[in-house]
Amino acid sequence: MSETPVIAPKWRLFHWQAIDTQGNIQQGDAIEITKDSIYQQLFVAGLQPLKITMIRRLTSGYWKNQERISVVRQLATLLQAGLPLVSSLTLLANEHPKPAWHCVLHNVAKGVREGKPLSAMLSAYPDVFPPIYRQLVSIGELTGQLDQCCLQLAAQQEQQAELKAKVKKALRYPLIVSVIATFVTLLMLTLVLPEFAKIYATFDAQLPWFTRMLIGVSDVLVSSGPWLTGIVSCCCFGYQQKLHPHIRWKLREQKLLLRLPLTSRLVTDSCLSQVFQTLAMTQRAGMTLISGLTAASASVSNLHFQTALDVIREKIMQGTPLHKAFQGSPLFPALCQQLIKIGEESGTLDELLLKLALLHNNKANSLADTLSQTIEPVLMAVMGVIVGGLVIAMYLPIFQLGSVMG
């Protein structure tokens, strides 16, 4: 069966001050859902609470992926050095510079010391440790190779993070250039062109149609600027707060990215790399295909791929071979299905899944580099046409006047 979704509790970071039995003031940090829980913990520890202050809410965005990878890699290193699990977790907790991470690792170490499995303690913090972490750690506990599973997990997550950052950079560049071009255009229309319009108003001649059109646009922007700014701001705010978080809107956005000529292959190869890399890792760790598909679905951010993987998982649960389960999904090319079939028949499924992951990872990296190199001159040309057109519109009456006088 697939893993039951875990509802993440709303953790908060608190700072507390209390008096011990000797009358000394003690202080520290703790993460809990409410202040009452901290009061109870302090009383149980024989401390008299003085002050408990909430520092911040710990949303899922607080826990950075790079920090998470660093913790797992350091844990693997300490375990390989021969340190016991509890000692390794305690050392990581004491050395971590962030109070929230210190509290989480301290609580995890405390639970393990009390006899709870590490995977169970990680499950208590679903915002901090995604399902793939909990599943791989559980496999490591069962096989006695926790250090190897942690190293494998860290390497896989680092590769995914690197590819994701590269894809985001490639997609972000056109947006930044477009914003700059729009800003320059508005600046010229609202500040520069009106000054030229005042000069042209003294001419006793009809202006070229192109100049008249742009002056009309400039007049509308200047006179209705505050209203237009307010409307645009409200639209952006409404999109960010209401539309963007909505699942149906995200589906439309991601579907558009999968259809646009410049982004479709980049997004697809990036997602395929993540999916096959996760499947290869879970297969090597000894997890079932169903658990591997669950982990792969959780590792990819594209909702269309998540839906496709959920459908494939349902087919696997009904006894369908993996290569046949992939058939019918347009997101997975025929080459993937053929290689998976070979892997199933030869007993080397994990190796072929890893080859597919590397193939699509290399393609995504190549496309990211090519996209930046291709879009840059195109955007520069478009920006040049816009700015050049505005400059021509501003100086065209002067050229026309000079030709008439000549």
Summary of the structure (lengths in Angstrom):
residues: 406
radius of gyration: 29.3
end to end distance: 86.7
largest distance: 100.6
contacts: 1178
relative contact order: 0.08
helix: 73%
strand: 6%
